[in-house]
């Protein structure tokens, strides 16, 4: 199971920020006496274990394989919290795996955070797709499509990015270099994904 290069980079960046904040908090908590530090550490560990044991399951936000028009696709098991961030990712592939769709949804604390994350995603998309010019699309908020090839020219890549409420979706279509995904099909899938996020996340 993979997540898109763009979404993976975004998740990793936000994860590093979270670790840096946690590191600062740890230094501040080292000032109290050893017994209270030990108690706080135990409490923190218990809380962390509890949170890790029960990650939020956002898999219901994903489109279904039956939502993909044309040939039959199969969805691989979803990955919860891709890159250690709240959300979900799944890969869909056709029978011979010559076409894949990597659908990644990150869930942010607020709509403004989602907007900032979307901007970062658009910036990260540039180096990952050669020969493409970003185009606005009428999907969600800030919808953008980028179509081109991988930097080595080995495959065609189309990436659709948008936010919807507190969610940010990145849908990456990969196929043979001479067989790019039809844009109307990609837009149809993105609109279905937008509707699923809108219906599944609180307003």
PyMOL commands that set and color helices and strands:
alter all, ss='L'
color gray80, all
select helices_A, chain A and resi 5-28+34-53+59-61+65-67+82-84+111-128+183-200
alter helices_A, ss='H'
color red, helices_A
select strands_A, chain A and resi 73-75+79-80+87-94+100-107+135-136+141-149+155-164+167-176
alter strands_A, ss='S'
color yellow, strands_A
deselect
rebuild
show_as cartoon
